[in-house]
Amino acid sequence: FIHKSNELKSNKYVGVIHYEGKKINLLPKIFHDPSRECSENDVHQMQNHILWWLSYCRKIKFPNYQTALGNTKSDFFEVLIYLFAKYTRELLNSSIYQQYEEVNKEISHIKGRLNTTRYINENLSTGRWHKLNCSYDAFVFDNEFNRIIKYVVTLLFNVTSSQENKKNLREILFILDEVSDERATAEQCSRITFNPMFGEFETVRDYCKLFLTNCVSFDYKNDLKLFAFLLPMEYVFEDFIFGFIDKEIPSITAKAQRSDIYLDEDRTFNLKPDLWLKTKHKSLIADTKYKIIYSNDSDPKKGISQNDLYQMLAYAV
């Protein structure tokens, strides 16, 4: 909050904020031109740009649904929901994800292992000796991953304004009706791995992680007061630059966040340049900056900060 000028500044974030029926779109600052008013087409092109950057990010596997980008009325958050909902619905229609999970249950025969302490305290002592308290692995539909999908879908269903998105999300909720409702976190997504048979579900997991990492929601008495989906653009931009070079320029070997270089001989001060690039003739170090430079003719430093220069000098040494 800039109190002098009564303005809001979004800093490094791009995304959308829903607050009490109002929607604020935060657009990339590098496309901002103070000399003219943004048209709807300009906004649409900016949103396409963000989606293009995200398509090169290693942290999310993008399904190829370019048709969604033709909808000029949507903000990029709605397009992301569309991509996620369409892909997930089609996947769940053709295959259901089930996995082994440990189940604790009272049954009439031994299965897995008998929980002796619980059996003595809860069954024998109460005269229900014929019921055995067992723990065993079962191939279940109501598993952690399906609970994560259901939580993310419910969250998005409450904030999307697109009828097509609501329809796709409603169909996913119908398929996952028997799955229990639980809150989920991005850390849970990070822990989930798949065998090759369920490889297509990696995309769904990555989307869930993207939404859970960058969404902020606040509801009071089951009424959603605030919802925000915010991407920290310096990370997205850094990820995009690496992904683009790695995918599109085969003559260059690229490594991101290489951490085997030290500033001192005792190997105490670790350096982590954003990019290490190897060509046929030389090695290069690059540091990605999501900043506007050369914007002020009167600035002799051209918008480059002293710290950035020191950092590059240390990397070069």
Secondary structure, DSSP 8 states (H G I E B T S, - for coil): -BTTTTB---TTEEEEEEETTEEEEE--GGG--TTS---HHHHHHHHHHHHHHHHT-TTS-----GGGGG-TTS-HHHHHHHHHHHHHHHHHHH----EEEEEEEEESS--SEE-HHHIIIIIGGGT-TTSEEEEEEEEESS-HHHHHHHHHHHHHHTT---HHHHHHHHHHHHHTTTS------HHHHHH----GGGTTHHHHHHHHHHHHHHEEEEEETTEEEEEEEEEEHHHHHHHHHHHHHHHH-TTSEEEES---EESSTTS-SEE--SEEEE-SS-EEEE-------S--TT-TTTT--HHHHHHHHHHH-
